[in-house]
Every structure is written in C-alpha cells, then in structure tokens.
Amino acid sequence: MTGVGEEMHALVERLYPLCRSITGDGVRATLDIVGEYVPLRVHEVPTGTQVLDWTVPQEWNIRDAYIADSTGRRVVDFAESSLHVLGYSVPVARTMPLTELRAHLHTLPDHPNWVPYRTSYYKPEWGFCLAQETLDALPDGDYEVRIDSTLADGHLTYAEHVVPGQVADEVIVSCHTCHPSLANDNLAGIAVATFLARALARETPYYTYRFIYAPGTIGAITWLARNAERVDRVKHGLVLACAGDSGQLTYKQSRRGDAEIDRVLRHVLTASERPHHINEFTPYGYDERQYCSPGFNLGVGSLSRTPYAGYPEYHTSADNPDFVSPEAMTDTLAVCREAFAVLDRNRRYLNLSPYGEPQLGRRGLYDALGGRSDTKQAQMAMLWVLNLSDGEHSLLDVAERSGLSFDSVAGAADALHEAGLIKT
C-alpha cells in the first residue's frame, strides 16, 4: 500500500480547516471532498423530524467570529481556527468589559498554549475557546465581541457509500463527521473509512459494505430511525475513530461481546502479533453505543488507536495534522482489510462424507500440496476442516481450535469445496 498513507494524510490536511458541526455547510463541504474519492448518496433530513427519541435540531452556520481589543486588533479570530468558537454559538454583536466576557471564555490551564474544543448543541449559548496564555495577556478593558452565525430551520446532512457484495447482508462502517479542526478525532477515521471503501470496491466482497458518514450521536440515531425496517440486514459493523495517532490499536467489543465481528477482530489482532488492547463494551464513547442500544443490539464494535479521551491532545488544537501519521493510518487500514477478509470468508460447511475420513489422495488433494513449504500445515488444515464441518462450526472456529492460520484453513475449505467434499 505504498503511498496510501500519504494520500490519507493529505485528505486529513485538506479537511482540517473546515468548520464542521452536527449540521451545516461545513458538513456538506466535507462530504463534497470525500465524494471526490468515493461516490456518495447525500441525505438531507429537515429540522423538526422525529428520529427515535430525538428531534433533528436547527441548522447552524457561521461566517465569522472574533474578539477585538480597543484598537480593533483581533485577539481571538475564528478565521485562524474553527476551534475558537463554541460550537453552535448563537449570534452576538456586543462590546463588553473583560470581566463580563470571561464567563464566555474556555481555556485549558494545564496546557496553556492549546485551544480547547467545546460545544453547546442543545442549549442556546455563545462563547470562545482560546489558549490560556492568550487570555492571560489580555489587559482589562472593553472588547468588541462578534459571532456572525445563524441558527435556523434547515437540515441534518449525512451520506452513504455502498460497495455491492455477493449477498444483500450488510457490514456497516461508520465514522462521525461533526468535529471541526481535529485530525485524529475524527478526520483520520474519515480518511481510513474512505480508503477502505476504495479498496473494497476493487474486489468482489461477499457482504455488501455500507459506509456511513454522519454527525456523532444525532447522525447515527437519524440513520437508525430511517433504516429501522431494514436494519436486520446489518450482520456486522465497525465504528472507526481516532485512527491515526501513534498509540496501540484498540478494539472495543460490541454490546453482545461474542458477535462475529468481536471474534474476528480479536483473532486478527492476536494473530498479527500487533500490540493491541481489547476493551469490553461500555455505553459511552462513539456511535457504537447507538448501534448497540438494546432495541437494535447490532454486532457493531469500534476500532481506534488510542481511545477517546485517552490522550492529552484529545479535543484540543494539539490534535492537528502533525499528531496523526501516514504510518498509523496505514496500519489501521491494514487491520480493517485483514478483518474484513476473514469476515468475508468465514463460513459454516457441512462434510458430505462424514463417516470416516474421505480418501484425499484419489481426489488429487494431497498431490496438489506436493512441494509446498507448508505441506504439513495444509494437510492438517484439510483434516481439521473435514472434522469440524458439521454445520455448526465456522472456519474461524476451526482456526482457533486448531491453532492454524485462518488463511490456511480457508484455503483448505476452498480445495475441499471444489472437490465436492463439503458444502455451505
């Protein structure tokens, strides 16, 4: 995958300046760019639409915002970073003393040169985020405060990309599009999802893969509400987030804990000998908690590197394009591809000659293995597949029980199926 990491990083850099939120033109601009890489079907859901227990909120857009001192100099400027404004800030045009303004300012005293990321989606409020060292340098006096924003009826925007498979059963891959200038959370997830979709489109996957680009929480809830009648097609799923930092890979299991996607990720991460963590499900985090809500209880886990809130740069200006690397995103992408390769080939077979061991030699199966460096392993894989092809054990079961690689087990199954000794 030479160059793919650099391409993903370039996409992160291109998306980074855009001001995204749970609604608005920043989301549309983001999807327009992603749409240059993979075709998207964009959905617009009107304000006021009931989606499960929630209601699609008003749409927020912002054109400019700043705090200016008595000379007119902008001491905080939205044009420099979209993080400088509290997300969903209502319009403001006032002059006020610093003593009054302070109640609307957000900083990180423990990291005085970082700007925090803050929002107020469902409570009318306004505010600015700035570095503590910037605040400390402000003299007392009056400041012009302006937020040129609109909060009005509009739409929530999300998009889908579908890679057709051999069957209608689906694997969903979900990433959130609502965060502004934050590279790891979650532009890296968007980039990995996009290049994963491109890779799958060059193949003929068994499952149909549906990629969902939506704002966090309300976006996933909206998708579920609009797809409730067909959600039974979703057999597996993965939420991608924080996919580009230098930390070890972390897989958070689905609510079920024993869903096939959970087993596949555990197997792939362990077999690859990558340093990794496997975490139990908790009803906090990213959109896996919506897909895994008890009414749906989908087999959806979450793959990240360092999990949410697990690194100091989380939700700050330090989560910039320099914080994510092409190498880390390439590794995350590789694990996704390895996991989906297992998922796509994991079947249950039935031995058509279950009484005694069938004669493999006269079918040319042993001869086909001659000269291979892994002849013994391939022979053992055939014997294990024949023995456990009872309609109840999957190929992943065979690999785990035998200690053989999934590839060798799946290869043996292909050979036995072609010889007419097993069937799905």
HUMO-V478012 format. One record per residue. N is the residue number from 0. RES is the residue in one letter. SS is DSSP state (A for helix, B for strand, O for the rest). NEAR is the number of other C-alpha atoms within 12 Angstrom. Layout:
n->N res->RES ss->SS near->NEAR
n->N res->RES ss->SS near->NEAR
This chain:
n->0 res->M ss->O near->18
n->1 res->T ss->O near->12
n->2 res->G ss->O near->14
n->3 res->V ss->A near->27
n->4 res->G ss->A near->29
n->5 res->E ss->A near->25
n->6 res->E ss->A near->24
n->7 res->M ss->A near->42
n->8 res->H ss->A near->37
n->9 res->A ss->A near->25
n->10 res->L ss->A near->35
n->11 res->V ss->A near->42
n->12 res->E ss->A near->30
n->13 res->R ss->A near->23
n->14 res->L ss->A near->38
n->15 res->Y ss->A near->40
n->16 res->P ss->O near->27
n->17 res->L ss->O near->36
n->18 res->C ss->O near->38
n->19 res->R ss->O near->43
n->20 res->S ss->O near->46
n->21 res->I ss->O near->40
n->22 res->T ss->O near->45
n->23 res->G ss->O near->41
n->24 res->D ss->A near->30
n->25 res->G ss->A near->34
n->26 res->V ss->A near->39
n->27 res->R ss->A near->35
n->28 res->A ss->A near->28
n->29 res->T ss->A near->42
n->30 res->L ss->A near->39
n->31 res->D ss->A near->24
n->32 res->I ss->A near->25
n->33 res->V ss->A near->37
n->34 res->G ss->O near->25
n->35 res->E ss->O near->15
n->36 res->Y ss->O near->25
n->37 res->V ss->O near->29
n->38 res->P ss->O near->21
n->39 res->L ss->O near->28
n->40 res->R ss->B near->22
n->41 res->V ss->B near->27
n->42 res->H ss->B near->24
n->43 res->E ss->B near->26
n->44 res->V ss->B near->31
n->45 res->P ss->B near->23
n->46 res->T ss->O near->25
n->47 res->G ss->O near->18
n->48 res->T ss->O near->23
n->49 res->Q ss->B near->20
n->50 res->V ss->B near->25
n->51 res->L ss->O near->23
n->52 res->D ss->O near->14
n->53 res->W ss->B near->19
n->54 res->T ss->B near->22
n->55 res->V ss->O near->35
n->56 res->P ss->O near->32
n->57 res->Q ss->O near->29
n->58 res->E ss->B near->35
n->59 res->W ss->B near->39
n->60 res->N ss->B near->35
n->61 res->I ss->B near->34
n->62 res->R ss->B near->24
n->63 res->D ss->B near->27
n->64 res->A ss->B near->38
n->65 res->Y ss->B near->38
n->66 res->I ss->B near->42
n->67 res->A ss->B near->28
n->68 res->D ss->O near->25
n->69 res->S ss->O near->20
n->70 res->T ss->O near->12
n->71 res->G ss->O near->16
n->72 res->R ss->O near->15
n->73 res->R ss->B near->22
n->74 res->V ss->B near->30
n->75 res->V ss->B near->38
n->76 res->D ss->B near->30
n->77 res->F ss->O near->35
n->78 res->A ss->O near->23
n->79 res->E ss->O near->22
n->80 res->S ss->O near->33
n->81 res->S ss->A near->40
n->82 res->L ss->A near->44
n->83 res->H ss->A near->42
n->84 res->V ss->B near->49
n->85 res->L ss->O near->41
n->86 res->G ss->B near->45
n->87 res->Y ss->O near->43
n->88 res->S ss->O near->36
n->89 res->V ss->O near->31
n->90 res->P ss->O near->28
n->91 res->V ss->B near->29
n->92 res->A ss->B near->19
n->93 res->R ss->B near->20
n->94 res->T ss->B near->22
n->95 res->M ss->B near->23
n->96 res->P ss->B near->22
n->97 res->L ss->A near->25
n->98 res->T ss->A near->17
n->99 res->E ss->A near->18
n->100 res->L ss->A near->28
n->101 res->R ss->A near->26
n->102 res->A ss->A near->16
n->103 res->H ss->A near->28
n->104 res->L ss->B near->31
n->105 res->H ss->B near->32
n->106 res->T ss->O near->33
n->107 res->L ss->O near->28
n->108 res->P ss->A near->17
n->109 res->D ss->A near->15
n->110 res->H ss->A near->20
n->111 res->P ss->O near->22
n->112 res->N ss->O near->22
n->113 res->W ss->O near->30
n->114 res->V ss->O near->40
n->115 res->P ss->B near->38
n->116 res->Y ss->O near->39
n->117 res->R ss->O near->34
n->118 res->T ss->B near->32
n->119 res->S ss->O near->21
n->120 res->Y ss->O near->26
n->121 res->Y ss->O near->21
n->122 res->K ss->O near->15
n->123 res->P ss->O near->20
n->124 res->E ss->O near->24
n->125 res->W ss->O near->36
n->126 res->G ss->O near->37
n->127 res->F ss->B near->43
n->128 res->C ss->B near->43
n->129 res->L ss->O near->41
n->130 res->A ss->O near->32
n->131 res->Q ss->A near->24
n->132 res->E ss->A near->21
n->133 res->T ss->A near->27
n->134 res->L ss->A near->29
n->135 res->D ss->A near->19
n->136 res->A ss->O near->16
n->137 res->L ss->O near->26
n->138 res->P ss->O near->15
n->139 res->D ss->O near->17
n->140 res->G ss->O near->18
n->141 res->D ss->B near->22
n->142 res->Y ss->B near->29
n->143 res->E ss->B near->28
n->144 res->V ss->B near->37
n->145 res->R ss->B near->31
n->146 res->I ss->B near->35
n->147 res->D ss->B near->26
n->148 res->S ss->B near->28
n->149 res->T ss->B near->26
n->150 res->L ss->B near->30
n->151 res->A ss->B near->22
n->152 res->D ss->O near->19
n->153 res->G ss->O near->23
n->154 res->H ss->B near->30
n->155 res->L ss->B near->45
n->156 res->T ss->B near->45
n->157 res->Y ss->B near->44
n->158 res->A ss->B near->38
n->159 res->E ss->B near->33
n->160 res->H ss->B near->36
n->161 res->V ss->B near->32
n->162 res->V ss->B near->34
n->163 res->P ss->O near->23
n->164 res->G ss->O near->21
n->165 res->Q ss->O near->16
n->166 res->V ss->O near->18
n->167 res->A ss->O near->21
n->168 res->D ss->O near->24
n->169 res->E ss->B near->33
n->170 res->V ss->B near->41
n->171 res->I ss->B near->43
n->172 res->V ss->B near->47
n->173 res->S ss->B near->49
n->174 res->C ss->B near->45
n->175 res->H ss->B near->47
n->176 res->T ss->O near->52
n->177 res->C ss->O near->46
n->178 res->H ss->O near->47
n->179 res->P ss->O near->46
n->180 res->S ss->O near->44
n->181 res->L ss->O near->47
n->182 res->A ss->A near->43
n->183 res->N ss->A near->54
n->184 res->D ss->A near->47
n->185 res->N ss->A near->46
n->186 res->L ss->A near->48
n->187 res->A ss->A near->54
n->188 res->G ss->A near->50
n->189 res->I ss->A near->52
n->190 res->A ss->A near->54
n->191 res->V ss->A near->52
n->192 res->A ss->A near->50
n->193 res->T ss->A near->45
n->194 res->F ss->A near->39
n->195 res->L ss->A near->44
n->196 res->A ss->A near->39
n->197 res->R ss->A near->28
n->198 res->A ss->A near->26
n->199 res->L ss->A near->33
n->200 res->A ss->A near->25
n->201 res->R ss->O near->14
n->202 res->E ss->O near->21
n->203 res->T ss->O near->19
n->204 res->P ss->O near->29
n->205 res->Y ss->O near->25
n->206 res->Y ss->O near->32
n->207 res->T ss->B near->32
n->208 res->Y ss->B near->41
n->209 res->R ss->B near->39
n->210 res->F ss->B near->45
n->211 res->I ss->B near->43
n->212 res->Y ss->B near->51
n->213 res->A ss->B near->47
n->214 res->P ss->O near->37
n->215 res->G ss->O near->38
n->216 res->T ss->O near->35
n->217 res->I ss->A near->38
n->218 res->G ss->A near->42
n->219 res->A ss->A near->43
n->220 res->I ss->A near->36
n->221 res->T ss->A near->40
n->222 res->W ss->A near->39
n->223 res->L ss->A near->36
n->224 res->A ss->A near->26
n->225 res->R ss->A near->20
n->226 res->N ss->O near->18
n->227 res->A ss->A near->20
n->228 res->E ss->A near->12
n->229 res->R ss->A near->16
n->230 res->V ss->A near->27
n->231 res->D ss->A near->21
n->232 res->R ss->A near->23
n->233 res->V ss->B near->32
n->234 res->K ss->B near->31
n->235 res->H ss->B near->42
n->236 res->G ss->B near->47
n->237 res->L ss->B near->49
n->238 res->V ss->B near->48
n->239 res->L ss->B near->52
n->240 res->A ss->O near->48
n->241 res->C ss->O near->49
n->242 res->A ss->O near->50
n->243 res->G ss->O near->47
n->244 res->D ss->O near->43
n->245 res->S ss->O near->27
n->246 res->G ss->O near->28
n->247 res->Q ss->O near->27
n->248 res->L ss->B near->40
n->249 res->T ss->B near->38
n->250 res->Y ss->B near->44
n->251 res->K ss->B near->45
n->252 res->Q ss->O near->38
n->253 res->S ss->O near->44
n->254 res->R ss->O near->32
n->255 res->R ss->O near->28
n->256 res->G ss->O near->27
n->257 res->D ss->O near->22
n->258 res->A ss->O near->26
n->259 res->E ss->A near->34
n->260 res->I ss->A near->42
n->261 res->D ss->A near->37
n->262 res->R ss->A near->35
n->263 res->V ss->A near->44
n->264 res->L ss->A near->45
n->265 res->R ss->A near->37
n->266 res->H ss->A near->34
n->267 res->V ss->A near->34
n->268 res->L ss->A near->30
n->269 res->T ss->A near->25
n->270 res->A ss->A near->25
n->271 res->S ss->O near->20
n->272 res->E ss->O near->14
n->273 res->R ss->O near->22
n->274 res->P ss->O near->19
n->275 res->H ss->B near->29
n->276 res->H ss->B near->24
n->277 res->I ss->B near->31
n->278 res->N ss->B near->25
n->279 res->E ss->O near->21
n->280 res->F ss->O near->29
n->281 res->T ss->O near->21
n->282 res->P ss->O near->21
n->283 res->Y ss->O near->20
n->284 res->G ss->O near->32
n->285 res->Y ss->O near->42
n->286 res->D ss->O near->43
n->287 res->E ss->A near->43
n->288 res->R ss->A near->35
n->289 res->Q ss->A near->37
n->290 res->Y ss->A near->44
n->291 res->C ss->O near->37
n->292 res->S ss->O near->25
n->293 res->P ss->O near->15
n->294 res->G ss->O near->16
n->295 res->F ss->O near->28
n->296 res->N ss->O near->28
n->297 res->L ss->O near->38
n->298 res->G ss->O near->40
n->299 res->V ss->B near->43
n->300 res->G ss->B near->50
n->301 res->S ss->B near->50
n->302 res->L ss->B near->51
n->303 res->S ss->B near->48
n->304 res->R ss->O near->42
n->305 res->T ss->O near->34
n->306 res->P ss->O near->36
n->307 res->Y ss->O near->30
n->308 res->A ss->O near->20
n->309 res->G ss->O near->19
n->310 res->Y ss->O near->21
n->311 res->P ss->O near->20
n->312 res->E ss->O near->32
n->313 res->Y ss->O near->32
n->314 res->H ss->O near->31
n->315 res->T ss->B near->37
n->316 res->S ss->O near->38
n->317 res->A ss->O near->30
n->318 res->D ss->O near->37
n->319 res->N ss->O near->34
n->320 res->P ss->A near->32
n->321 res->D ss->A near->22
n->322 res->F ss->A near->32
n->323 res->V ss->O near->41
n->324 res->S ss->O near->36
n->325 res->P ss->A near->33
n->326 res->E ss->A near->27
n->327 res->A ss->A near->33
n->328 res->M ss->A near->51
n->329 res->T ss->A near->35
n->330 res->D ss->A near->36
n->331 res->T ss->A near->47
n->332 res->L ss->A near->39
n->333 res->A ss->A near->29
n->334 res->V ss->A near->38
n->335 res->C ss->A near->41
n->336 res->R ss->A near->30
n->337 res->E ss->A near->29
n->338 res->A ss->A near->37
n->339 res->F ss->A near->38
n->340 res->A ss->A near->28
n->341 res->V ss->A near->38
n->342 res->L ss->A near->38
n->343 res->D ss->A near->37
n->344 res->R ss->A near->30
n->345 res->N ss->O near->31
n->346 res->R ss->O near->32
n->347 res->R ss->B near->27
n->348 res->Y ss->B near->36
n->349 res->L ss->B near->26
n->350 res->N ss->B near->31
n->351 res->L ss->O near->24
n->352 res->S ss->O near->22
n->353 res->P ss->O near->21
n->354 res->Y ss->O near->12
n->355 res->G ss->O near->12
n->356 res->E ss->O near->18
n->357 res->P ss->O near->23
n->358 res->Q ss->O near->19
n->359 res->L ss->O near->24
n->360 res->G ss->A near->15
n->361 res->R ss->A near->11
n->362 res->R ss->A near->18
n->363 res->G ss->O near->15
n->364 res->L ss->O near->29
n->365 res->Y ss->O near->27
n->366 res->D ss->A near->15
n->367 res->A ss->A near->19
n->368 res->L ss->A near->25
n->369 res->G ss->O near->15
n->370 res->G ss->O near->11
n->371 res->R ss->O near->13
n->372 res->S ss->O near->10
n->373 res->D ss->O near->15
n->374 res->T ss->A near->19
n->375 res->K ss->A near->18
n->376 res->Q ss->A near->25
n->377 res->A ss->A near->34
n->378 res->Q ss->A near->30
n->379 res->M ss->A near->26
n->380 res->A ss->A near->39
n->381 res->M ss->A near->41
n->382 res->L ss->A near->34
n->383 res->W ss->A near->36
n->384 res->V ss->A near->47
n->385 res->L ss->A near->41
n->386 res->N ss->A near->33
n->387 res->L ss->A near->32
n->388 res->S ss->O near->34
n->389 res->D ss->B near->25
n->390 res->G ss->B near->21
n->391 res->E ss->B near->18
n->392 res->H ss->B near->24
n->393 res->S ss->B near->34
n->394 res->L ss->A near->46
n->395 res->L ss->A near->44
n->396 res->D ss->A near->32
n->397 res->V ss->A near->36
n->398 res->A ss->A near->36
n->399 res->E ss->A near->27
n->400 res->R ss->A near->20
n->401 res->S ss->A near->23
n->402 res->G ss->O near->21
n->403 res->L ss->O near->30
n->404 res->S ss->O near->29
n->405 res->F ss->A near->39
n->406 res->D ss->A near->30
n->407 res->S ss->A near->33
n->408 res->V ss->A near->39
n->409 res->A ss->A near->34
n->410 res->G ss->A near->28
n->411 res->A ss->A near->40
n->412 res->A ss->A near->43
n->413 res->D ss->A near->28
n->414 res->A ss->A near->29
n->415 res->L ss->A near->38
n->416 res->H ss->A near->27
n->417 res->E ss->A near->16
n->418 res->A ss->O near->25
n->419 res->G ss->O near->21
n->420 res->L ss->O near->31
n->421 res->I ss->B near->30
n->422 res->K ss->B near->24
n->423 res->T ss->O near->24
